[in-house]
Amino acid sequence: MSDVVNVKTASADELDAVPGLQGHGFEIVRYRGERGRFTDLRQLEEVPGLAGKVDGSRAALSVGEG
């Protein structure tokens, strides 16, 4: 995947396409819906099942405008 994915606006399918996040897109979108938009990529560590798994995906992610 060459495009950077904005975790503030991405769908579950878009997030599932990011290496290292496969199968976690739904949980990320649900967390975002319950807690509000992400302001920092470190917040992904709080999503159930992602603790310690996000570092390898950071280059493909952003929390830019959205």
N, C-alpha and C positions, 0 to 999 in steps of 0.2 A: 504494500500500500504506500503510495507516494504522497498523497495529500495529508495535510494535518487535519485532525478531527477535533472540532470544538466540543468539549464535554458539556458545555452549557446548552447546546442546541441539537446535538447529534441524536439520531434515533438509536434504538437498541441494535438494529441490524448494522448500522454504521460503526457502532462501538464494538460489536462482535467481530468486525473485519480487521480490527487493530491487533497485530500480533501481541500475544500475552493477555489479551482481554477476551478471547473467544469464550463464549458461554456466559459472560458476565454482563452483557449489554442490558438485559432486562433489569438486573439488580441495580446497575448504575442509574438507569432512567427512573426506576422506582425511588431510589434514594434521593435523587435530585427533586422529584416531585414532592417527597415528604419533607425534605430539609431545606429546599431552595437551591438556587443555582450555585455551582462551584465557583469559588473565587481563587482557588489555588489547587494545583494538581495534587498536592499532598493530601487533600481531602479525600481523594480516591481510596486511600488506605483505610478509611472509615467504612467503606462499603463492604457489607458482609461477603467474605470469600476473597477479598483483594489484598488484605494485609500482607505486605512483603512481596507482592507480585507486580507492582506498578512501575518500578524503576526501569525495566527494560522497554516499557511502552512510552515513556515520557517524550521522546523525540517525535512521536507521531500524534501527540495530543497538545491541545491548547485550551486556555480558558479566556480566549479573546472576547471581543464584543459579541453580543448575542442575546 
